[in-house]
Amino acid sequence: MQLNELNDNPGARKKRMRIGRGIGSGKGKTGGRGGKGQTARSGVAIKGFEGGQMPIHRRLPKRGFNNYTRVEFDVVTLRDLQVLVDNGTFKAGDTVSTAALKEKGIVPKNAEGVKILSKGELKAKLSIDVERASATVKAAIEKLGGSVTVKAKAPKREKVKKDLKTGKAVKA
């Protein structure tokens, strides 16, 4: 085979349709833009418009609820911690905190908190200081001689009602 004998498979390349080249071309006159009216003009953006019929996004009911006060925790497992000890990121006896995990790039810098879960196995003694940890994680780490410190939750606001007769605030 010579270089001059190389060619594409039949049908691999298709010539583009040249529009606006007369009625006989099949894409002449309006050039694929339809005929007259709003959509024949430039700058038309009627996404979701159904010709005056109530659009589907308004016919369907709203579902669900997005809690804006929800705290999303980044999950780190015991297996992840063991891998970090094995590769030298942390040493046995070190304190693993949310700040340390952010600093080493294990969790994102904008993480709201870290939760340790018990998937996998940990062999090294570590001191852990995070926002959440499961009960099995606490047991596993304390069994190895380490410690788990869970940061205190923010205090809940007390519900206060007004007494209808006096108008004064009363604890509910």
Secondary structure, DSSP 8 states (H G I E B T S, - for coil): --GGG----TTSS------SS-GGGSS-TTTTS-SSSGGGSSS---TT--TTS--HHHHS-------TT----EEEEHHHHHHHHHTTSS-TT-EEEHHHHHHTTSS-TT---EEEE--S---S--EEEESEE-HHHHHHHHHTT-EEEE---------EEE-TTT--EEE-
